[in-house]
Amino acid sequence: MSQTVKGAVVRAKNAPVEIVDIVIPDPGPGEAVVDVLTCGVCHTDLHYVHGGVGDDFPYLLGHESTGVVSAIGEGVTNVKVGERVILNWRAVCGECRACLKGQPQYCFNTHNATQKMTLTDGTELSPALGIGSFAEKTLVAAGQCTPVRDDVDAAAVGLLGCGVMAGVGAAINTGQVQRGESVAVIGCGGVGVAAIQGARLAGATTIIAVDIDQAKIDQALRLGATHGVNSREQDPVEAIRALTGGFGADVVIEAIGRPETYEQAFYARDLAGRVVLVGVPTPGMRLDLPLDDVFGRGGSLKSSWYGDCLPSRDFPMLVEQYRLGRLDLDAFVSERIGLGEINEAFEKMSKGLVLRSVVEVAK
């Protein structure tokens, strides 16, 4: 029997988020219903509000979550009722060309639930990133549920579902940071700070935080950076080179998604170094680089999709790193709020006042 619960919905472009009744169907084959515990307030959700992802309104927002599986459909074997899970938006298919090449972290045909959640009048909802977890319950593909231990803070580990995983993965998966290497991170918001923590976890010995906001730089220094560069006050390329023996960093991670900062990243890396783009550009942005410099500087230019993660591999491992005190997820939780405070949380996020506001659904 379907269930009616509360959820956060945006009905039109730039409309305010409303808390309304939504209908969750019983899970069908390969699906699971999850009782949501926590959900981080992510920039991606705000992109949905602004119409930057599509125009399939109304959207059920939220995707960066922990929960408890309350029901499973036919054929589900990867999770059990009662298990604590982190939700992910990379439920690998196992059949696409990436999966068949042994690269499921690039799966091109990830699964979402087949059935639709709706408003009480039957209007179908489009769940953000196929999840829609600013709600008391949500319906997902079972593969979107990654079981994790239940003796850690749900609000903290739930951030692995998107932003923290994107940043940590940009360093350890995409950038393949090695022990003793130098890393610069341009942009010290939530994803950038996560990249700094990922670089530290991987064993980097010089970790340079670059931003135009000194408060963000100071925060990055507290959370793993060894040096800070205020690019409002000095040339970041020259500063990064000065901190790396005049050569540039082995890995430069761009966590903003702008042509100007990507160009800085390109020239701030050492010869044969790696540039990783994890910041999400606005559609239509263009980049102009001399092709002879692209060739002559060597190395690699990479984009990082979701931190190139494989949730079944990376989520449990990073939860263990958190439990062991090697990954400070608590520092990302700036505030804990209720469902009715999402609009205010978007404002704080847009002003750079928080790393993450986290909705505790029962609050």
Summary of the structure (lengths in Angstrom):
residues: 363
radius of gyration: 20.3
end to end distance: 26.0
largest distance: 65.8
contacts: 1352
relative contact order: 0.15
helix: 32%
strand: 27%
